[in-house]
Amino acid sequence: MKKHLLLFFLAAFFFSCNKNSSPTETAEQFITALASADLTTATALASSDTKTVLEKAQKETKNTQKPADSFQFASLAESVSGNKADVHNDIISLPLVKESDGWKVVLTETLLNEIQKRDEMQATVKAKWAALLKEYEARLQVAKEYINYKKGMGTLSPKAALLNETLNSISAPGEWTRETTAGYLQKQQALSKVIDQALEPSKAANADLSLSYFLRISNAGDRIKAAETDYQVSAEKAHSLVYVPLFAKADTVNVVSK
């Protein structure tokens, strides 16, 4: 009897506190509960018409994450319009609706995965970045070999000189951050354009090795495109603080800036 009364008072205390919680506080409580497999609390904090999404979480949620570290609660900001709100930062965005017993998270399968599988997605995008970086570095190496070959044949043409300058401007930073990753990606995209314009056969065609370099650089470019595609998909899903998308979602031509 005493045990049932204790659970009743604890539940009453929780719901009383939640009713007065702000959208940001509710969002923090929801993320913490879902990421730590506390489905009872998570269900109580979900909007009435989206609670069914949590049925999937019953099988997949694992108590392996550290929400306070992973989701950067300190940087959460909220915007409120009537009975709707949005709590967000660079990592995640949660829509909320105000019901009779307080603010509730409008849960979707996408949002569920972002919370549930954040650690997994971070590991994936890191691996995809390592694969892409390997291909970038391989192209840099063969392009530098080509420039050294052209230097050995005489003065560099203006286009080859520009390629040489671009190659010398690219190096991996000591630490990968959002800014250094974006900057490195921008330089690699600039290199792609310069390479296409700088490759040129020499006059002594019978003794020219340029075509061999052209083929190697072309193959490197093909591998880079494949690696960029894989990385882009992972980066868009991961919302990483380090590994930013290569292209903005609204424009797949321009490289993202800082």
Residue pairs with C-beta under 8 A, 6 or more apart in sequence:
14 41
14 44
15 44
15 101
15 102
18 26
18 29
18 44
18 45
18 101
18 102
19 101
19 102
20 102
21 29
21 102
21 103
22 78
22 103
23 78
23 80
23 85
23 86
23 87
23 96
23 103
24 76
24 77
24 78
24 87
26 45
26 87
26 96
26 102
26 103
26 104
26 105
27 76
27 78
27 87
27 94
27 96
27 105
28 73
28 76
29 41
29 45
30 41
30 42
30 45
30 46
30 94
30 105
31 67
31 71
31 73
31 92
31 94
31 115
32 38
32 67
32 68
33 39
33 40
33 41
33 42
33 45
34 42
34 57
34 61
34 112
34 115
34 116
35 61
35 65
35 67
35 70
35 115
35 116
35 118
36 63
36 65
36 67
37 61
37 62
37 63
39 54
39 57
39 58
39 61
42 54
42 57
43 51
43 54
45 104
45 105
46 53
46 54
46 104
46 105
46 106
46 107
47 96
47 97
47 99
47 104
47 105
47 106
47 107
48 99
48 104
50 105
50 106
50 107
50 108
51 107
53 107
53 108
53 109
53 112
54 107
54 112
56 109
56 112
57 112
57 116
60 116
60 117
61 116
62 116
64 119
65 118
65 119
67 73
67 115
70 91
70 118
70 119
70 122
71 89
71 91
71 92
71 115
71 118
72 89
72 90
72 91
72 241
75 89
75 90
76 87
76 88
76 89
77 87
77 88
77 89
78 85
78 86
78 87
78 88
79 85
79 86
83 97
83 98
84 95
84 96
84 97
84 98
85 95
85 96
85 97
85 98
85 103
86 93
86 94
86 95
86 96
87 93
87 94
87 96
88 94
90 239
90 241
91 239
91 241
92 111
92 114
92 115
92 239
94 105
94 106
94 111
95 105
95 106
96 103
96 104
96 105
96 106
97 103
97 104
97 106
98 104
105 111
114 121
114 237
114 239
118 238
121 234
121 237
121 238
122 238
122 240
124 234
124 238
125 231
125 234
125 235
125 237
125 238
125 240
125 243
126 240
126 243
128 227
128 230
128 231
128 234
128 235
128 243
129 176
129 181
129 231
129 235
129 243
131 227
131 230
131 231
132 224
132 227
132 228
132 230
132 231
133 172
134 227
135 220
135 223
135 224
135 227
136 188
136 224
137 172
138 220
138 223
139 191
139 195
139 217
139 220
139 221
139 224
140 167
140 170
140 191
142 213
142 216
142 217
142 220
143 163
143 167
143 191
143 195
143 217
144 167
145 213
146 199
146 210
146 213
146 217
147 156
147 160
147 163
147 164
147 167
149 209
149 210
149 213
150 156
150 157
150 160
150 202
150 210
153 202
153 204
156 164
157 198
157 200
159 194
159 197
159 198
159 200
160 198
160 200
162 194
162 197
162 198
163 194
163 195
163 198
166 187
166 190
166 191
166 194
167 191
169 187
170 184
170 187
170 188
170 191
172 184
173 180
173 183
173 184
176 242
176 243
177 242
178 241
178 242
178 244
178 258
179 258
181 242
181 243
181 244
182 244
182 255
182 256
182 257
182 258
183 258
185 244
185 246
185 255
185 256
186 255
186 257
189 255
192 221
192 224
195 217
195 221
199 210
199 213
199 214
199 217
200 210
201 208
201 210
201 211
202 208
202 210
228 246
231 243
231 246
232 245
232 246
232 247
234 243
235 243
235 244
235 245
235 246
236 245
236 249
244 256
245 256
246 255
246 256
247 253
247 254
247 255
247 256
248 254
248 256
